[in-house]
Amino acid sequence: MTFRVFARGSKGEIRIRDYDSEERLLDRYVKIGTEDCSTDLTLRGLPVLAGLIGPMPDGEGLARYETPEVFEKLTKEWSAHRRRRKRSLYAG
């Protein structure tokens, strides 16, 4: 399992860092619990980390975590994209 962390860089850009093991991830972040209720069974048992939202599925063999700022930004972008797409479907 690869652990992918999305965080905001010093200039506001989104930075992505992959960790090839849970041990390496836990060298950088503090475990505050264990995922035990996800409907995605591949996420069960993975660490819940202080200051990060996740784990979330991000493709086969990938668990994704995001800082709250990145989560909010990407959610807003996704929502705006869905609204634009929905409007274009009804415009024709």
Secondary structure in CASP SS format (residue, H / E / C, confidence):
PFRMAT SS
TARGET T0000
AUTHOR 0000-0000-0000
METHOD secondary structure of the structure
MODEL  1
M C 1.00
T E 1.00
F E 1.00
R E 1.00
V E 1.00
F E 1.00
A E 1.00
R E 1.00
G C 1.00
S C 1.00
K C 1.00
G C 1.00
E C 1.00
I E 1.00
R E 1.00
I E 1.00
R E 1.00
D E 1.00
Y E 1.00
D C 1.00
S C 1.00
E H 1.00
E H 1.00
R H 1.00
L H 1.00
L H 1.00
D H 1.00
R H 1.00
Y C 1.00
V C 1.00
K E 1.00
I E 1.00
G E 1.00
T E 1.00
E C 1.00
D C 1.00
C C 1.00
S C 1.00
T C 1.00
D C 1.00
L C 1.00
T C 1.00
L C 1.00
R C 1.00
G C 1.00
L C 1.00
P E 1.00
V E 1.00
L E 1.00
A C 1.00
G C 1.00
L C 1.00
I E 1.00
G E 1.00
P E 1.00
M E 1.00
P E 1.00
D C 1.00
G C 1.00
E C 1.00
G C 1.00
L E 1.00
A E 1.00
R E 1.00
Y E 1.00
E E 1.00
T C 1.00
P H 1.00
E H 1.00
V H 1.00
F H 1.00
E H 1.00
K H 1.00
L H 1.00
T H 1.00
K H 1.00
E H 1.00
W H 1.00
S H 1.00
A H 1.00
H H 1.00
R H 1.00
R H 1.00
R H 1.00
R H 1.00
K H 1.00
R H 1.00
S H 1.00
L H 1.00
Y H 1.00
A C 1.00
G C 1.00
END
